[in-house]
Every structure is written in C-alpha cells, then in structure tokens.
Amino acid sequence: MGKKKLPKSIRKFIRQEKARIRREVLDIAKQRELIAQLYSKFLSKTNSTKNDNEIKNQNTK
C-alpha cells in the first residue's frame, strides 16, 4: 500500500508556507527545522484522525 495523500488544500498550504520560509529565512539549517515542524504539525493530525477512526471501527464490531 502506498502512502495516503494529504488533501489538496493542505498540500497547497504546505507548498506556500515552504516558499515563504525559504524567502524569509536565510539560514539553511533554520529553514529545514521550520519545514520539518510544518510537516510534523500536519502529519500528526492526520495520524491521530486515522487512529481515532480505527478505534471507532473496532468499537462498533
């Protein structure tokens, strides 16, 4: 199974934020840190939503 894609609106937001970070922050290490934080913010939300749905499905069985 492949990775589940993020919704188009979230992908667009991440792309725009990455561009903003790269324009405003000159330090490469700081750029990478901020981009990693951006991804972790959204990936943790999608993982928690997935886990919540799995728990609901198990409880209904």
N, CA, C and O of each residue as an XYZ file, in Angstrom:
244
protein
N       0.827     -1.178      0.000
C       0.000      0.000      0.000
C       0.876      1.248      0.000
O       1.900      1.310      0.682
N       0.455      2.227     -0.773
C       1.176      3.481     -0.805
C       0.730      4.402      0.306
O      -0.207      4.112      1.050
N       1.416      5.504      0.396
C       1.057      6.488      1.411
C      -0.243      7.174      1.013
O      -0.507      7.395     -0.169
N      -1.038      7.504      2.001
C      -2.252      8.247      1.725
C      -1.883      9.717      1.546
O      -1.140     10.283      2.347
N      -2.408     10.320      0.494
C      -2.105     11.710      0.213
C      -2.874     12.628      1.153
O      -3.952     12.293      1.645
N      -2.292     13.781      1.381
C      -2.986     14.821      2.126
C      -3.986     15.492      1.189
O      -3.812     15.449     -0.029
N      -5.017     16.104      1.730
C      -5.964     16.836      0.882
C      -5.255     17.940      0.098
O      -4.228     18.466      0.527
N      -5.820     18.275     -1.049
C      -5.193     19.251     -1.930
C      -4.999     20.599     -1.241
O      -3.979     21.256     -1.449
N      -5.956     21.016     -0.430
C      -5.847     22.315      0.241
C      -4.671     22.340      1.215
O      -3.987     23.356      1.334
N      -4.434     21.235      1.906
C      -3.312     21.176      2.846
C      -1.993     21.127      2.092
O      -1.021     21.762      2.502
N      -1.947     20.378      0.995
C      -0.720     20.339      0.183
C      -0.379     21.731     -0.341
O       0.787     22.126     -0.361
N      -1.409     22.474     -0.768
C      -1.202     23.831     -1.272
C      -0.683     24.741     -0.158
O       0.237     25.530     -0.374
N      -1.271     24.631      1.025
C      -0.839     25.453      2.154
C       0.615     25.157      2.505
O       1.400     26.079      2.728
N       0.979     23.875      2.555
C       2.356     23.493      2.884
C       3.321     24.042      1.837
O       4.387     24.551      2.184
N       2.958     23.944      0.564
C       3.809     24.446     -0.512
C       4.036     25.955     -0.368
O       5.157     26.436     -0.532
N       2.967     26.695     -0.061
C       3.087     28.143      0.099
C       3.913     28.510      1.329
O       4.707     29.449      1.289
N       3.728     27.778      2.410
C       4.496     28.046      3.631
C       5.982     27.736      3.427
O       6.841     28.463      3.927
N       6.284     26.666      2.698
C       7.683     26.344      2.412
C       8.331     27.465      1.603
O       9.475     27.840      1.860
N       7.600     27.999      0.630
C       8.127     29.100     -0.177
C       8.356     30.336      0.688
O       9.366     31.022      0.535
N       7.422     30.623      1.596
C       7.567     31.776      2.488
C       8.783     31.604      3.392
O       9.560     32.539      3.582
N       8.943     30.413      3.944
C      10.083     30.135      4.823
C      11.390     30.316      4.064
O      12.334     30.915      4.582
N      11.448     29.806      2.851
C      12.686     29.909      2.067
C      13.012     31.349      1.687
O      14.182     31.718      1.581
N      11.964     32.171      1.480
C      12.194     33.589      1.167
C      12.683     34.370      2.381
O      13.587     35.199      2.274
N      12.080     34.099      3.532
C      12.310     34.937      4.710
C      13.494     34.499      5.566
O      14.125     35.333      6.214
N      13.804     33.205      5.578
C      14.856     32.690      6.456
C      16.077     32.358      5.605
O      16.001     31.552      4.677
N      17.198     32.987      5.931
C      18.402     32.790      5.129
C      19.233     31.599      5.592
O      19.953     31.007      4.789
N      19.149     31.243      6.847
C      19.924     30.138      7.399
C      19.311     28.800      6.960
O      18.155     28.514      7.270
N      20.085     27.990      6.246
C      19.597     26.724      5.694
C      19.145     25.771      6.795
O      18.112     25.115      6.661
N      19.899     25.691      7.868
C      19.538     24.782      8.965
C      18.212     25.198      9.595
O      17.385     24.350      9.928
N      18.014     26.498      9.756
C      16.762     27.007     10.330
C      15.597     26.729      9.380
O      14.495     26.414      9.827
N      15.839     26.844      8.059
C      14.807     26.531      7.069
C      14.354     25.088      7.220
O      13.157     24.805      7.272
N      15.313     24.183      7.289
C      14.983     22.760      7.411
C      14.203     22.482      8.686
O      13.263     21.688      8.690
N      14.604     23.147      9.772
C      13.923     22.955     11.054
C      12.464     23.423     10.971
O      11.560     22.729     11.435
N      12.242     24.603     10.377
C      10.886     25.141     10.270
C      10.014     24.292      9.348
O       8.834     24.083      9.629
N      10.585     23.807      8.260
C       9.831     22.963      7.332
C       9.490     21.631      7.987
O       8.393     21.108      7.791
N      10.412     21.081      8.757
C      10.138     19.835      9.479
C       9.016     20.032     10.491
O       8.164     19.159     10.650
N       9.009     21.175     11.178
C       7.934     21.476     12.122
C       6.598     21.587     11.402
O       5.572     21.132     11.907
N       6.617     22.196     10.220
C       5.402     22.345      9.426
C       4.830     20.979      9.066
O       3.633     20.743      9.232
N       5.678     20.079      8.574
C       5.218     18.736      8.224
C       4.735     17.973      9.449
O       3.706     17.299      9.389
N       5.454     18.068     10.545
C       5.060     17.313     11.738
C       3.709     17.780     12.259
O       2.938     16.986     12.798
N       3.425     19.059     12.100
C       2.137     19.596     12.541
C       0.986     18.925     11.792
O      -0.021     18.560     12.399
N       1.133     18.762     10.480
C       0.051     18.187      9.691
C       0.047     16.666      9.723
O      -1.022     16.056      9.736
N       1.207     16.049      9.738
C       1.244     14.592      9.738
C       0.743     14.023     11.054
O       0.123     12.960     11.066
N       0.997     14.702     12.151
C       0.494     14.208     13.436
C      -1.022     14.313     13.486
O      -1.677     13.466     14.094
N      -1.597     15.342     12.854
C      -3.056     15.482     12.824
C      -3.687     14.370     12.006
O      -4.693     13.796     12.424
N      -3.117     14.053     10.847
C      -3.706     13.019     10.007
C      -3.555     11.655     10.654
O      -4.447     10.815     10.535
N      -2.436     11.416     11.340
C      -2.248     10.139     12.022
C      -3.219      9.989     13.173
O      -3.761      8.904     13.381
N      -3.455     11.058     13.931
C      -4.381     10.964     15.059
C      -5.803     10.764     14.557
O      -6.572     10.032     15.181
N      -6.171     11.391     13.451
C      -7.502     11.205     12.885
C      -7.669      9.767     12.414
O      -8.725      9.168     12.614
N      -6.643      9.213     11.795
C      -6.692      7.834     11.331
C      -6.847      6.887     12.514
O      -7.645      5.952     12.458
N      -6.094      7.121     13.580
C      -6.191      6.274     14.763
C      -7.560      6.385     15.404
O      -8.102      5.379     15.862
N      -8.138      7.583     15.450
C      -9.471      7.770     16.016
C     -10.506      6.980     15.221
O     -11.397      6.359     15.800
N     -10.386      7.005     13.890
C     -11.322      6.265     13.045
C     -11.183      4.762     13.257
O     -12.185      4.047     13.276
N      -9.958      4.278     13.415
C      -9.745      2.849     13.652
C     -10.352      2.424     14.983
O     -10.938      1.345     15.084
N     -10.217      3.255     15.992
C     -10.783      2.938     17.306
C     -12.303      2.895     17.226
O     -12.930      2.013     17.813
N     -12.898      3.835     16.507
C     -14.357      3.852     16.352
C     -14.829      2.584     15.646
O     -15.835      1.991     16.037
N     -14.103      2.170     14.603
C     -14.482      0.969     13.862
C     -14.372     -0.275     14.729
O     -15.207     -1.173     14.620
N     -13.370     -0.346     15.578
C     -13.207     -1.501     16.456
C     -14.312     -1.556     17.501
O     -14.760     -2.640     17.872
N     -14.753     -0.400     17.975
C     -15.793     -0.361     18.994
C     -17.155     -0.755     18.440
O     -17.999     -1.244     19.192
N     -17.392     -0.556     17.145
C     -18.687     -0.891     16.561
C     -18.796     -2.366     16.225
O     -19.903     -2.861     16.012
N     -17.677     -3.085     16.171
C     -17.700     -4.509     15.811
C     -18.148     -5.360     16.948
O     -18.223     -6.581     16.814
